[in-house]
Amino acid sequence: MGQANKFMPELTKLFYRTRHGRIILGDSLEVLRNEIPPQSVDLIMTSPPFGLVRKKDYGNVAADKYIEWFRPFAKAFYRTLKPHGSLVIDIGGSWIPGQPTRSLYHYELLLMLCREFNFHLAQEFFWWNPARLPTPAEWVTVRRIRVKDAINCIWWLSPTPWPKASNRRVLQPYSESMKELLVKGYKPKMRPSGHDISNKFGTDNGAAIPPNLLALAHTESNSLYIRYCRDHGIKPHPARFPVDLPEFFIRMLTDKQDLVVDPFAGSCVTGEAAEKTNRKWICCELVPEYVEGALGRFQPGRISEYRTLKVKDGQTENFYRAFKPGLMWNGGDEALLLKDGGTKRVARKGTSTGSTNKYRPAEEKPLQMKLLESQKAYGNKRRGMKKARVD
């Protein structure tokens, strides 16, 4: 295992090395353009800063400027991916400032990647976090005019319509109803929808093909990473995805010793998943504190401790339940809908109405954006000095 290095003003610097991978502190564009050979990467697995209304410490870009900011990364991604490699982007949605309507920035990103850079959309996935709090609070819990936003979009793209992949790597256990069907048998028939259910449907293949809805509760509170950050006085990264998310795509889309890259690594969750599955990996991150905390994921002999099984009533919980709409519909009287659609906040007893717009973007740039801009300025200056010497 490697040793951590102090942050230096260079654009990129090796911060840590493991058996299979490297953590790079610095500008991922520099790494993608100058340090990774063309068509050498099997999978880019990443969760870039979302185009949110309110600024976050990890460096998100405003939704209306997101496409222009992402464009040079898209070009670098296409350059470094192998012809049959994959680009997987976990990206959350955003709300229009001051109103309960959604931004289209993540769909515009998808269209840009496909139309401008010739990526192919292999499939869209949706990460459902059953434990997500009811947000945005103003529209969901105060005015009660929207339901909670608990889904992230995941775009799986490739330079080819035929990226290498196998769903046999990510099978899931049969449900109890499917197990019962396999025991009792099934009568082949044509469904009203026109689907012909043949006798092969009753074949026991040992496991089920998963859907493109990934149910992963994000409830990490006492993992090795969290304990390491707490013990070393480090603030954990505020927007981590669970390690099972990148591991799903790493297993399905790559082989052992393939190269996995995360250009927006944060606390290096992708690196942890790649290390555990014996893939080579590179994680790039701008903020020193985040990579310092990431060291908690790679303590010698401890990588296997991350996976925790939820236990309920003495048995492992294999499935999250998505409740059928209508379970609470009982035919009772319903309060009339607000004719203004909730434009005015209705004061609850003992409270005041308050502001109608609490989603104003902050003026101060977050730390990660400041670092990126300063390092780009440093790089431009250095390149200018080299060019002057050549001239």
Secondary structure by P-SEA (a helix, b strand, c coil): cbbbbcccccccccccccccbbbbcccaaaaacccccccccccccccccccccccccccccccccccccaaaaaaaaaacccccbbbbbbbbbbbccccccccaaaaaaaaaaaacccccccbbbbbbccccccccccccccccccccccbbbbbbbccccccccccccccccccaaaaaaaabbbbbbbccccccccccccccccbbbbccbbbbbccccccaaaaaaaaaccccccccccaaaaaaaaaacccccbbbbbcccccaaaaaaaaaacccbbbbbccaaaaaaaccccccccccccbbbbbccccccccccccccccccccccccccccccccbbbbcccccccccccccccccccaaaaaaaaaaaaaaaaaaaaaaaac
